[in-house]
């Protein structure tokens, strides 16, 4: 059986940056690495082409009556920039203080390799394991999984499993396992306001026209109330209050407001009434401004009235909201409130549907929940006590992972999302690392979960 630490080093050395064509060799290297690794543990492997980067599909199929687990991961990583801020080379893995440093160690090469290791150990101990397993590892997650939904549509028969098992979510500390049960959706767009046909001298022409920057500021200021709520009619119409058990699980996480405020570096929180900051980022939708532009941005002064001004906006959405049922309300409010004297354009960008899955034995568990999905959650509960020494927590996260909703929409499958990365792992930032103690626990937990499913 291979050494997972050495395999992770080898995997990280492949600079598989999907966003930059200069890293094409790294993408191919990661694909070849996975193909070889899956064959090493006895799987049949296909490289399924897409319009950009292929999806690696590895299968171990026995009797059709056995449970069938689909394990998801991605082999692409974020760019390493800015390189001067790295303390070690981003694609030369370095172990220090119980961590492995390198781009992709935590997102998602380390967590995926934990599952591969668990499967390899199980099959080495029990070659006749009564479990069908399919690994699906894509190469475009870091650029929005833009071809993944089409891959799902074309390969439904290849992906006829019972549920998805994956680790591309987080945990708060190395001694607390968290299972993610909800992810917010996304509606991204850009507001563009145009005034005069060209930039103007602010002395010669100021005072006779609506400045696009002023119009943008006035418009954007209408989109929130002073208490932090989104000020758009119908925006909260489909939002469902969290169940009592969800608030209780969040309390058990032991998150501290003072520590979070210090981490953010802010003088005070600004959350809507009735929600603490940890609830707000999990249970409520948002409308956030991500960037403003227009006019002179350089050093010193340039007395100009700009021709154009724009704002980049994202709405994070919660279950029961969708980009489709929120878009009209948001866009109509913007159109109605746009000041006179400028021309408005709204440029639609990417979207993601919210996702939620309810574990068994809860107040809002679906009556006809898939039995094998429920069995996986129960196996994970047992494994958490055996490996981590305490109960797993079931929490929503504030971020968006659109591919999970795509899997649900196209394949009808829910996901069991076992967290493995930590806040300190610096995902998408310089000096990304992966806690090797968490990796060890992740291997043991995955191994127990899969073993219990095979025995059920």
C-alpha positions, 0 to 999 in steps of 0.5 A: 500500500502506498504512503499517502504523504509521499503520494500527496507530495508527488500530486502537488508537484503537478502544477495543475492550474486550470485558469492558465494555459501556461500550466497545460503540462501540469494539468496533464501531469495531474491527470496521469498521476490520478490514472496511475494511482487509481489503476494501482488500487485496482480501478478501471479508469477513463479520461472523459473529454470535455470542451476544456479539461477532461474528467477522470472517472475511475470505477470498481463495480461488482454486484449491482445490488451493492451500495454504490458510492460516487466520490467527487474531487477536483485535480485543478488548483488556483494560480499561486500568485502573488509568488513573492508572498510564498515562504516555500515554493508553491509546487514543491511541497514542504512539511513544517509543523505538522503541515504540508505547504503547497498549492492544492494541498488542502484544495483539493488534492489532500482531501481527495487523496485521503479518500483514495487512501481509505479505499485502497486500504479497505480493498487491500484488507478485503478484496471482496468488499461489497461496495461499488465505488466510482471516483469522479475527479474534474479539472475545472472546479477552480474556474466554475466547473463550466463544463461539468454540468454538460458532462453529467448530462452526457454520462448519466449511465456512468454515474448511476450511484446512490449518493455523492461522498466528498471533501471540499468543505471546511472544519473549524478546528483539527478536533471537530468534524463538520458535515456540511449540509447547505451551501448558498447559491449565487447571482452575479451581475454588473451594473453599468451607468453611462452619462456623457458620450466621453469624459468631461472637464469637471469645471467646464461641465460640472453642475449641468449633468448627472455624474455617473459616479454620483448616480451609481452611489445613489442607486447602490445606497437604496439596496439596503436598509440601515439595519443590514437587510436587503431593501428589495421587495420580495427578496426574502419571500421564499426564505425559510427560517432555520430549524431549531436543530440547525441553530443548536448545532451552530451553538455547539460549534463554540464559535466566538464573536470576539475572535471572529471580529478580531479575525475580520478586523472590524470595529463592529458587526452589521447583521440583520435583526434576529441573527448573530454573525454566524447565523447570518452567513449561513441562513440569510441571503445577501446582496454585496458590492464586490467592486466599483469603477469609474473616473480617474483611479491613478495617483494625484488628481484629475478633474474629470466627470467620467462617461461611465461608472460600474459596480460588480454585485453578487447575491448569495442565495439560500434554499428555496431561492434560485437565481431565476426567482430572485433575478427579476426582483433585483433587476426590476428594483435597480431599473426603477431606482436608477437616477434620471440622466444616465443610461443603465445596462445590467450585465448578467454573469455566473449563477449557482443554485443553493443546495441543502440536504437534511440528515436523517432523524431531524424535524425536517428530514424528507419522509422518503429519504433515500435509505443509503443516503441515510445509512451514510450519514449514520455511518459518519456519525459512528465514525466521528465518535470512533475517530474524533472522539466526539459527535460530528456537527451538521452545519451550512456554509456561507459559500457557493459550490454550484456543481453540488446543485448541478449534481442534484439537478441532473443526477438526482443525487444528494451529497455527504460533504465531510469537511477536511480543510481548516481556516488556517489552510489559506485556501486560494492564498499564498502559503496554502497548507494541509494539516497532516493530522486532519488528513490522518483522521480523514483517512480513518473516517472515510475508511470506517464510513465506507466499511460500514456501508459495505457491511450494512 
